[in-house]
Amino acid sequence: MDWSIQEIARLAGTTSRTLRHYDDIGLLPPSRIGSNGYRYYDRDSLVRLQRILLLRDLGLGLPAIADVLTNQVDAIPALHGHLAWLRDERERLARQIASVETTIQAISEGEDIMAEDMLDGFDHTQYKEEVEERWGKDAYAASDAWWRSKTPAERAEWQRLQKQLAADWIAAADRGIDPEGDEAQALAQRHADWLGSVPGTPGSENGRPTAAYLTGLGEMYVADPRFAANYGGAAGATFVRDALRAYAARL
């Protein structure tokens, strides 16, 4: 059994144009082309499309997705990994939904609000042990106190800047610019300024992170898929690492 490109586009909530583009770049070729010139997709194609959509939801760009699909030929282990992530995300979102519902009810009925209930599912301490192991308890304590001191609006703005920086890194990596060139080094400067604004970052007392911290962080971006996903996958993380390494060499 197979499905036409129009059927797949409707079911996936995308467009025929997007699917044709995926075919043009070799990301999702159809299983066959009909006598009418239409593209058709079989079960294996649907599995591949599902993986593409899951990776897009993780923030990966198309070149990074192509790398992942090339390196992970067996779909079953990869899908198990996606499934674990989706279940964790479902649990986190369920906790956030329950938290907001509890807050609305408490405000509406004039009840006391419990901080533990309000903030359930909004845990920014998930990397506590990892940070303490890498950079010490003082580093985590300082950054944690700094984050807790911020207003919701300030936190949202800081996160917006972080997401914009990550998006700019991904775009630069996708264009294949030189990590040691002026544009990439300007991004590295922004990255250093962003990190240096966080108390507890090694070197933050001087307004910028140390060279060793920058290079070590870049290596971690490449080695840890959780961080690499922020920069479009392994290829994007490698670009960030190389740019940060070049920037740190001049400090």
Contacts in CASP RR format, 6 or more apart in sequence:
PFRMAT RR
TARGET T0000
AUTHOR 0000-0000-0000
METHOD contacts of the structure
MODEL  1
MDWSIQEIARLAGTTSRTLRHYDDIGLLPPSRIGSNGYRYYDRDSLVRLQ
RILLLRDLGLGLPAIADVLTNQVDAIPALHGHLAWLRDERERLARQIASV
ETTIQAISEGEDIMAEDMLDGFDHTQYKEEVEERWGKDAYAASDAWWRSK
TPAERAEWQRLQKQLAADWIAAADRGIDPEGDEAQALAQRHADWLGSVPG
TPGSENGRPTAAYLTGLGEMYVADPRFAANYGGAAGATFVRDALRAYAAR
L
1 42 0 8 1.000
1 43 0 8 1.000
2 31 0 8 1.000
2 32 0 8 1.000
2 40 0 8 1.000
2 41 0 8 1.000
2 42 0 8 1.000
2 45 0 8 1.000
3 11 0 8 1.000
3 40 0 8 1.000
3 41 0 8 1.000
3 46 0 8 1.000
4 38 0 8 1.000
4 39 0 8 1.000
4 40 0 8 1.000
4 41 0 8 1.000
5 16 0 8 1.000
5 19 0 8 1.000
5 20 0 8 1.000
5 30 0 8 1.000
5 38 0 8 1.000
5 39 0 8 1.000
5 40 0 8 1.000
5 41 0 8 1.000
6 16 0 8 1.000
6 38 0 8 1.000
8 19 0 8 1.000
8 41 0 8 1.000
8 45 0 8 1.000
8 46 0 8 1.000
8 49 0 8 1.000
9 15 0 8 1.000
9 16 0 8 1.000
9 18 0 8 1.000
9 19 0 8 1.000
12 49 0 8 1.000
12 53 0 8 1.000
19 28 0 8 1.000
19 39 0 8 1.000
20 39 0 8 1.000
22 28 0 8 1.000
22 52 0 8 1.000
22 62 0 8 1.000
23 29 0 8 1.000
23 30 0 8 1.000
23 39 0 8 1.000
25 62 0 8 1.000
25 66 0 8 1.000
26 66 0 8 1.000
27 52 0 8 1.000
27 62 0 8 1.000
27 65 0 8 1.000
27 66 0 8 1.000
27 69 0 8 1.000
28 41 0 8 1.000
28 45 0 8 1.000
28 48 0 8 1.000
28 49 0 8 1.000
28 52 0 8 1.000
29 45 0 8 1.000
30 39 0 8 1.000
30 40 0 8 1.000
30 41 0 8 1.000
30 45 0 8 1.000
31 40 0 8 1.000
31 41 0 8 1.000
31 42 0 8 1.000
31 44 0 8 1.000
31 45 0 8 1.000
32 39 0 8 1.000
32 40 0 8 1.000
32 42 0 8 1.000
33 39 0 8 1.000
33 40 0 8 1.000
34 40 0 8 1.000
41 49 0 8 1.000
47 75 0 8 1.000
47 79 0 8 1.000
48 69 0 8 1.000
48 75 0 8 1.000
50 79 0 8 1.000
51 68 0 8 1.000
51 69 0 8 1.000
51 75 0 8 1.000
51 78 0 8 1.000
51 79 0 8 1.000
51 82 0 8 1.000
52 65 0 8 1.000
52 69 0 8 1.000
54 82 0 8 1.000
54 86 0 8 1.000
55 61 0 8 1.000
55 64 0 8 1.000
55 65 0 8 1.000
55 68 0 8 1.000
56 65 0 8 1.000
58 85 0 8 1.000
58 229 0 8 1.000
59 170 0 8 1.000
59 229 0 8 1.000
59 230 0 8 1.000
59 232 0 8 1.000
60 68 0 8 1.000
60 229 0 8 1.000
60 232 0 8 1.000
60 233 0 8 1.000
61 170 0 8 1.000
61 174 0 8 1.000
61 232 0 8 1.000
61 233 0 8 1.000
62 174 0 8 1.000
63 173 0 8 1.000
63 174 0 8 1.000
63 235 0 8 1.000
64 232 0 8 1.000
64 233 0 8 1.000
64 234 0 8 1.000
64 235 0 8 1.000
64 236 0 8 1.000
67 233 0 8 1.000
67 234 0 8 1.000
67 235 0 8 1.000
68 78 0 8 1.000
68 233 0 8 1.000
68 234 0 8 1.000
72 78 0 8 1.000
92 121 0 8 1.000
95 120 0 8 1.000
95 121 0 8 1.000
96 120 0 8 1.000
96 121 0 8 1.000
96 122 0 8 1.000
98 120 0 8 1.000
99 117 0 8 1.000
99 118 0 8 1.000
99 119 0 8 1.000
99 120 0 8 1.000
99 121 0 8 1.000
99 122 0 8 1.000
102 117 0 8 1.000
102 118 0 8 1.000
103 113 0 8 1.000
103 117 0 8 1.000
103 118 0 8 1.000
105 111 0 8 1.000
106 112 0 8 1.000
106 113 0 8 1.000
107 113 0 8 1.000
124 147 0 8 1.000
125 144 0 8 1.000
128 140 0 8 1.000
128 144 0 8 1.000
131 139 0 8 1.000
131 140 0 8 1.000
131 143 0 8 1.000
132 139 0 8 1.000
132 140 0 8 1.000
135 200 0 8 1.000
135 202 0 8 1.000
135 213 0 8 1.000
138 200 0 8 1.000
139 200 0 8 1.000
139 201 0 8 1.000
139 202 0 8 1.000
140 200 0 8 1.000
142 199 0 8 1.000
142 200 0 8 1.000
143 198 0 8 1.000
143 199 0 8 1.000
143 200 0 8 1.000
143 201 0 8 1.000
145 199 0 8 1.000
146 198 0 8 1.000
146 199 0 8 1.000
146 200 0 8 1.000
147 155 0 8 1.000
150 158 0 8 1.000
161 194 0 8 1.000
162 194 0 8 1.000
165 187 0 8 1.000
165 190 0 8 1.000
165 191 0 8 1.000
165 194 0 8 1.000
166 230 0 8 1.000
166 231 0 8 1.000
168 187 0 8 1.000
168 190 0 8 1.000
169 187 0 8 1.000
169 191 0 8 1.000
169 231 0 8 1.000
169 236 0 8 1.000
169 239 0 8 1.000
169 240 0 8 1.000
170 231 0 8 1.000
170 232 0 8 1.000
170 236 0 8 1.000
172 183 0 8 1.000
172 184 0 8 1.000
172 187 0 8 1.000
172 239 0 8 1.000
173 231 0 8 1.000
173 232 0 8 1.000
173 235 0 8 1.000
173 236 0 8 1.000
173 239 0 8 1.000
173 240 0 8 1.000
176 239 0 8 1.000
177 183 0 8 1.000
177 184 0 8 1.000
178 184 0 8 1.000
179 239 0 8 1.000
179 242 0 8 1.000
179 243 0 8 1.000
179 246 0 8 1.000
180 242 0 8 1.000
180 243 0 8 1.000
180 246 0 8 1.000
181 246 0 8 1.000
184 239 0 8 1.000
184 243 0 8 1.000
184 246 0 8 1.000
185 243 0 8 1.000
185 246 0 8 1.000
185 247 0 8 1.000
187 243 0 8 1.000
188 243 0 8 1.000
188 244 0 8 1.000
188 246 0 8 1.000
188 247 0 8 1.000
189 247 0 8 1.000
191 240 0 8 1.000
191 244 0 8 1.000
191 247 0 8 1.000
192 208 0 8 1.000
192 209 0 8 1.000
192 214 0 8 1.000
192 244 0 8 1.000
192 247 0 8 1.000
193 208 0 8 1.000
195 201 0 8 1.000
195 204 0 8 1.000
195 208 0 8 1.000
195 209 0 8 1.000
195 213 0 8 1.000
195 214 0 8 1.000
195 217 0 8 1.000
196 203 0 8 1.000
196 204 0 8 1.000
196 207 0 8 1.000
196 208 0 8 1.000
196 209 0 8 1.000
197 204 0 8 1.000
197 207 0 8 1.000
198 204 0 8 1.000
201 209 0 8 1.000
201 213 0 8 1.000
202 209 0 8 1.000
202 210 0 8 1.000
202 212 0 8 1.000
202 213 0 8 1.000
203 209 0 8 1.000
203 210 0 8 1.000
203 213 0 8 1.000
208 251 0 8 1.000
209 217 0 8 1.000
210 251 0 8 1.000
211 248 0 8 1.000
211 249 0 8 1.000
211 251 0 8 1.000
212 248 0 8 1.000
214 244 0 8 1.000
214 245 0 8 1.000
214 247 0 8 1.000
214 248 0 8 1.000
214 251 0 8 1.000
215 241 0 8 1.000
215 244 0 8 1.000
215 245 0 8 1.000
215 248 0 8 1.000
217 244 0 8 1.000
218 237 0 8 1.000
218 240 0 8 1.000
218 241 0 8 1.000
218 244 0 8 1.000
218 245 0 8 1.000
219 241 0 8 1.000
220 227 0 8 1.000
221 227 0 8 1.000
221 228 0 8 1.000
221 230 0 8 1.000
221 231 0 8 1.000
221 237 0 8 1.000
221 240 0 8 1.000
221 241 0 8 1.000
222 228 0 8 1.000
222 234 0 8 1.000
222 237 0 8 1.000
222 238 0 8 1.000
222 241 0 8 1.000
225 233 0 8 1.000
225 234 0 8 1.000
227 237 0 8 1.000
228 234 0 8 1.000
228 236 0 8 1.000
228 237 0 8 1.000
230 237 0 8 1.000
231 237 0 8 1.000
231 239 0 8 1.000
231 240 0 8 1.000
END
